[in-house]
Amino acid sequence: MRIVRYDHAGHVRSGVLIGDAVHERSGGPIVAALREVTLLAPCDPRVVVCAGKNYGEPDGTGRPKLFLKAVNAVTGPGSAVRFPPDLRRLEYEGELAVVIGSTAHEVPERSYRDYILGYTCANDITADDWRADGQWVRAKSADTFCPLGPWIETDVDDPAALHIRTTVNGRLVQDSPTKDMIFGVGELLAYVTRWITLQPGDVLLTGSPAGVGPLAPGDVVDVDIEGVGTLTNSIV
């Protein structure tokens, strides 16, 4: 099932996408054709927790590296990502995002699926020179720096069996199976919820594979995750 959050005639609602038609969340009658609505970020999180450096060689600590993105950064599919005027280098980071379905506190790794609503695509936009200055909050949390979408896919049997492909202007820049994560979704959720209670609609970003690179105004970025969807955003 594909759960969408959308604007239709000035009203924000949630529903289910079946084919090219948006239905009421209960699976009831058609509300509108997909072309008649504006898709928004598929959830409205209270918190966005992110895993850093979760692909490649482990650092030897045996623990995930975590940081937060402020929720003002969340934006939806098709929306513009703003390139700050005082910035030299803006970077894309295509990622698999986990959307929480029920209150998650001290989640046992073996039962992590019980707490997940579904999965969506994310782009962990990063201001690289601000990060280099040690300003991680600013580097990760400026407005529009957390595109999510296009929907929440609930029918994912194994999040380690997906594939992330990121393109910039049609050029493939990231290409990785999610099985290459150092810490899988269950490990991450169990670790995070030891200290942070997650509520329905909250989001966990699972890290970006190799290939992170720069963006420029006018670029179009696609984050495609096999079995989930494609998130497209432009840089302005």
C-alpha positions, -999 to 999 in steps of 0.1 A, spaced: 0 0 0 12 35 -8 2 61 17 2 97 5 -1 131 21 -14 157 -3 -29 191 -9 -62 191 -28 -79 224 -34 -61 240 -5 -69 211 20 -41 189 33 -52 152 37 -38 117 38 -49 89 16 -40 58 -3 -26 58 -39 -41 31 -60 -29 33 -96 -32 69 -106 -61 77 -82 -60 89 -46 -85 72 -23 -95 80 13 -71 65 38 -96 38 47 -94 26 11 -128 41 4 -139 61 -27 -116 81 -50 -109 116 -38 -90 128 -69 -68 118 -97 -31 119 -89 -26 147 -114 -51 169 -95 -33 169 -62 1 181 -50 20 155 -31 36 166 1 61 150 24 42 117 32 44 123 70 47 152 94 74 140 119 81 154 153 117 143 150 140 131 123 169 109 135 197 101 111 224 75 110 258 89 97 285 69 80 264 37 78 279 24 46 315 15 38 341 4 64 330 2 101 348 27 124 354 0 150 332 15 177 304 -10 172 278 18 176 259 38 150 267 75 147 235 96 151 224 131 145 192 150 141 177 171 114 152 198 125 117 193 112 116 226 95 139 210 69 112 185 58 98 191 23 81 170 -2 85 155 -37 87 179 -65 95 208 -42 126 230 -46 156 227 -24 171 261 -17 209 267 -23 218 292 4 235 323 -11 265 323 13 272 286 6 300 272 -16 291 235 -17 257 218 -13 256 180 -14 230 153 -20 228 121 1 202 96 -11 188 74 17 162 49 27 139 65 54 119 45 79 85 59 90 74 49 125 39 34 129 35 30 166 52 43 198 87 29 198 107 28 231 134 2 238 124 -17 207 138 -53 206 158 -57 174 140 -90 166 106 -73 165 114 -40 149 89 -46 121 61 -42 146 69 -5 150 73 5 114 45 19 92 66 17 60 95 32 40 100 62 19 129 79 0 150 107 15 176 131 4 198 142 34 208 176 18 240 189 35 258 222 34 293 209 33 313 240 42 290 246 72 296 210 83 333 215 79 331 245 103 315 222 129 280 237 124 261 204 120 227 218 130 229 245 103 246 222 78 218 196 80 187 215 90 183 246 68 148 249 53 142 223 25 172 202 35 152 170 41 131 160 11 109 130 18 86 110 -6 69 104 -28 48 82 -5 51 56 23 54 21 9 40 -3 35 47 -35 16 84 -40 21 93 -74 33 130 -69 38 146 -34 40 180 -50 34 169 -63 0 163 -29 -16 186 -8 -39 193 29 -38 201 48 -70 206 85 -70 209 106 -102 217 142 -108 204 155 -142 200 119 -153 236 109 -144 240 80 -120 260 91 -89 250 66 -62 242 29 -68 241 6 -38 221 -23 -22 208 -16 12 223 -48 24 256 -29 25 244 -9 55 268 -14 85 238 -13 109 205 -26 95 171 -11 102 164 -33 132 198 -25 148 193 12 142 158 13 156 167 -7 187 197 16 193 179 49 188 149 39 210 171 31 240 172 69 245 147 85 221 110 75 221 97 77 186 61 83 178 39 75 148 50 96 118 86 101 131 114 94 107 147 75 109 172 81 80 194 51 76 225 66 60 238 73 25 261 51 4 292 61 -15 290 87 -42 279 118 -23 287 149 -44 279 185 -51 248 202 -64 243 235 -82 212 257 -89 193 242 -117 201 206 -109 174 179 -107 181 151 -82 163 117 -82 165 93 -53 151 60 -65 147 30 -42 136 -2 -58 102 -13 -44 96 21 -27 95 49 -53 114 79 -67 119 112 -50 126 141 -73 136 176 -63 152 206 -81 178 229 -67 172 267 -68 
